[in-house]
Amino acid sequence: MNVTLARLRHALLRMIVRPRLDLPLALALLLLAGVGLLTLTSAADLEVHVIVAQATRFVLGALLLLAVSRVPPVRLRSLTPWLYAISTLLLVVVAALGEGRGAHRWLNLGVLRFQPSELLKLTMPMMVAWYLAQRPLPPRWRDMAVVGLLIAVPAVLIAKQPDLGTALLVAAAGVFALFLSGLAWWRIGVLFGSLVLALPIAWHSRFIHQYQRDRVLTLLHPESDPLGTGWHIIQSEIAVGSGGWFGKGWHQGTQSRLEFLPEHTTDFIFAVFAEEFGLIGVILLVALYAFIIGRCLWIAVNARDTYSRLLGGALAMSFFVYVMVNGGMITGILPVVGVPLPLVSYGGTSAVSLLTGFGVLMSIHAHRKLVDSRA
Amino acid sequence: MLRRPALKDPRREHASFRARAWIGYALILLALSGLLARFFWLQVVQHQEFVTRANANRIRLVYLPPPRGLIYDRNGVLLADNVPAYRLEVVPERVPHMQAMLQQLAQVVPLSAEDLRRFRDELAQQRPFQSVPLRLKLSEDEIARFAINQWRFPGVAVVPYLMRNYPQGKLFAHVLGYVGRIDENEQARLDPELYAGTLQIGKSGIERQYETLLHGKPGYELVEVNVDQRPLRVLERVPPTPGRNLYLSIDARLQQAGEAAFAGRPGAAVAIDPRNGQVLALVSVPSYDPNLFVSGISDADYRALLDDPDKPLLNRALRGLYPPGSTVKPYLALGGLELGLRTPQDTVDSTGEFYLPGQKRGYRDDQRGGVGRVAMVQAIEQSVNTYFYKLALDMGIDRLATWMGRFGFGRPSGIDLPAEASGVLPSPAWKRATFHQPWYLGETVIAGIGQGYWVVTPLQLAHALATLADHGVARAPRLLLAEQSGMGAPRVPAPPAPVTPSFATSVPDWDTVVQGMVGVVNGDKGTARGLGVGFPYPIAGKTGTAERYSRTTSAYDTHLTNAQLAARHRALFECFTPAADPRIAVVVVLEHGAWGGSAAAPIARRILDAWARERGLPDTPLTQAPPG
């Protein structure tokens, strides 16, 4: 008993005292979390409990990151099919008896409520990487079909909740793994072409909710419905545009402080940031994101095996999707879908799952030097 | 065909991955640059546009309507003020279902059909974010009930405001007029800047005449609001400039005395200070409560006022049209002297009947059989018709009209009140223009005793009387005495009324006429004899009783009883005092009075008594009613 405890303590101490981290990435994440808390403090109008809650999640996420970073990719790889199966199963459970306002996204485990779809953000690229890593690359049509199925089942379940934003992120993670596996460009062309052709059919299908259609239509003409769906876009653009070069200053953004900007602590927090710190702040923040993505790709490139490479690369590139979709949404060039700005938007599961993902990348980085013949 | 199983090639896979990763990163950087370009477009290129819209979001311009100026009488008695009140206002864009909201609200706070109609009218005119008043003048009970239920009615609020109040009620309604809700026509004509936030405007009387003085200038507040339009802080405040306080020449005690003297009988009285044209009293009976109009009069109340046979809404002093009857005689007599047609000593034989040469139609004296030979003074004193029939004939209608016109007959007196009637000064020109008919000599005869086409308003008569009393100096009657920029500020006297220089050429002539008028009150045979009993100054007066004659025949209409006659007759009385140095001129018209001397004159005396009392003169009420 004592021995077990002592080992656990030892492991924890090692984890914190001698973390296996990529220092530039860790520092960049720390900086990002700092910027996130600063922005949230303003967006939440100095409400202490919101900031404390978010900081707590960051600490929890950081601990998870440290813990995951010590798990060798080999171990992750062996667990992958199980993790994928379990998370997909949970999605089915949620579809059956989940709870949530309007959308069935949440699973209540008594002590904590969480969205199983968040798990897929991690298990999806793991699964695709797992499958492709044992296939001859570049993949052929058959592999593509299998990967397509692996992506489609959870993505459709999530989209049905309905949570188009998360479905998009989950699907993107799988698609990126496929892209990084060296899929031939002509195949990519065929895929893309058929997607474009399928778009009008999907648009009219029952699969797309009317409100989702409205959001896209509203994007094209936000002024047509200034108090309904267009309100978000209009108010967000006003917030961003009125920020100018240098912004209105921290906690001086009138759009968020006076609550003209809806969802200003969560999905639209980027607009708060843009209003208060201006274009200069936006450029610096986007540069920080670009650096994080680049660093993650660099880690992936230097990974020791195909599984780690594909997984790391997919995680890095899906991180980009967050930034792009959220940024596009608040500036009115993409429809309003619920995608948070990573590590800035208020919200528990997102921060924790993101940091866990970075934990995986840290682990890939930490284990790159080990020679492993099983690649 | 042999299909070679693909083999894993770690090195190639690594190289392929590296290439894909950097291509992917390049695409990512490209996409992020595109995103930044969008930010540049919004934050730099369109920056100004969005700054404007952000400010439009958060800053509301709230107009602060100016408190309306107060109105006092000449001694500082409050006639119109503002009292705090509360009204319900609705911001249309904050109400999801207007119809349902109004129905539910009506169960909490009573809303009349009139309120709803007015609200809908205004709703159609206003922008959706501007609040529209729904109910004025909430009671404390209603405010409390609404406060409990407020959460059910987003976009509806109780708003304090200043409500016009007339503490004297109906006593001054025909002087002050009233304020009411600004209607569509007024809205179109008013300066929107000046009336921003103001609900009411002077509709009649002084309130309308001096609207520009009373209104003031609105201030404003720039208020920062949140998305619920809740004001958070005031960014800038410019206080309103209150309207100017007005002091009227009216003396509330004279007004009171005059009104009381009518005892509810329809009629009008006007008192003017001949020395300066200041109106001391302007009474029209019956009257109405102007407070009813302030918050929007109900249909029922309004209909009751309109349907009242005594027409309380009619301002009889300004717009009541009456044949002047014998009250014109002093002016005519003066004309006879001034035009050289008569000397004071010339006499006329009154036989009771007067005939034009070659006509059978007779013109009657008041007394059967006449009063015998009379000179001018007796003619005025006893109101001898024959004397004036002849005088009018000698003068001729053209000279008569010109002369009487100098006293202001036939045109508005120029008082500072809106909607004054002109009356009719008969002349061939007027008759041609009105009826396209020639003038007949007989019409000249009856014009000499104020009958026929003659129509005057009590105010016109008072104006003429004041002109007579002041020896031919015609001053437009004035109600505004002084104005004041705020409580305690110095009173700024109003500019004097327009004056035309005296047209009198011989002062002794005027004194002769005044002597006749003094005889009316003090002579043995005066038509208002006894009226001056106990009064400290000599009073000069003249009675008038219009429409004594049947219109259709020249005979006494013996079929009518006295009461019926009384109902048809207008009793008039004009007087000024002190006779030698007039300081007050009073005209009284009583619609249902039988005789000028007995019915109208006592009302004038009551006003004079109040005037004398105010000057510390012995208070000796009239004890003996003068005979008719």
Interface residues (C-beta under 8 A of the other chain):
Chain A: R135 P136 L137 P138 R140 F176 F179 L180 S181 G182 Q235 E237 I238 A239 V240 G241 S242 G243 G244 W245 T254 Q255 L258 E259 F260 A274 G278 L279 V282 I283 V286 Y289 A290 I293 G294 L297 A300 V301 D305 T306 R309 L310 G313 M317 F320 V323 M324 G327 G328 T331 I333 A375
Chain B: P5 A6 L7 K8 D9 P10 R12 E13 H14 S16 F17 R18 A19 R20 A21 W22 G24 Y25 I28 L29 A31 L32 L35 L36 R38 F39 F40 L42 Q43 V44 Q46 H47 E49 F50 V51 R53 A54 N57 R58 E224 V225 N226 V227 D228 L232
